[in-house]
């Protein structure tokens, strides 16, 4: 009995070692159950009842020859990187088969589809209308359909180059592109000059406006100063006129007093100055001397003053005589 158990255990061990394999981290273990493909998540899997798909990416380069309008041959070089799409495993198995190389086979089918897309697009346009960017945009639009139908995730897709197969046409296209780039560069340079000139003109206008505002403010300040000075000058004139009116009133009062009292003339400063001046006259005796002999020897000023005094005295005597 123990021998039978030992033999059975040995048989199971041999079967396990031969049939079962340990799942690697970069593998997808697939098995079929009731017509559905299921991903096995256990650590060990039976070799003959499962397939192991690698999770790694696959990269390839394609050289596609196509014809543009006018039967001008072109060459497009592409690079594509793919991997198995976990949410489209049944489609991947349908295209690549129940094999660990299903991803490689599906990738070959993708290359065929890309060839057809590029050729179909190139035939629509003239050769000068085609470019790497336009081909790439068209491929991105069409390639999503292939992803669903092939069960592949397209990690990257790059159009590496696009050129005409005929060397003369390729050189002409390069020259045309070079001329276009130079033209665009010149346009950009001229636009930069225009923008710079506009910026300078705008700055000059703003500076002129600021200077004008400054001049206006200065004018307003000067105007205020002149108005104040004019007001002060007007005030001074008015004060001066007021003082002169007061002085004139005082002089009128003095003249009136002297007219009514001629004897007060002898006490005025003018009479004192005339007296001093008379001292400088030749043979002058006194300013109050009213002798005609002495006054005739003096100056005309003394004569005039004598006449003024005599008239004042006469005027003062007439009222007295009238009273008598």
Secondary structure, DSSP 8 states (H G I E B T S, - for coil): -HHHHHHHHHHHHHHHHHHEEE--TTEEEEEEETTEEEEE-SSEEESTT-EEEE-S-EEEEEEEEEEETTTEEEEEEEEEEEEE-GGGHHHHHHHH-SSTTHHHHHHHHHHHHHHHHHHHHHTTS-GGG--HHHHHHHHHHHHHHHHHHHTEEEEEEEEEEEEESSHHHHHHHHHHHHHHHHHHHHHHHHHHHHHHHHHHHHHHHHHHHHHHHHHHHHHHHHHHHHHHHHHHHHHHHHHHHHHHHHHHHHHHHHHHHHHH-GGGGGGSHHHHHHHHHHHTSTT---TT---HHHHHTS-HHHHHHHHHHHHHHHHHHHHHHHH-
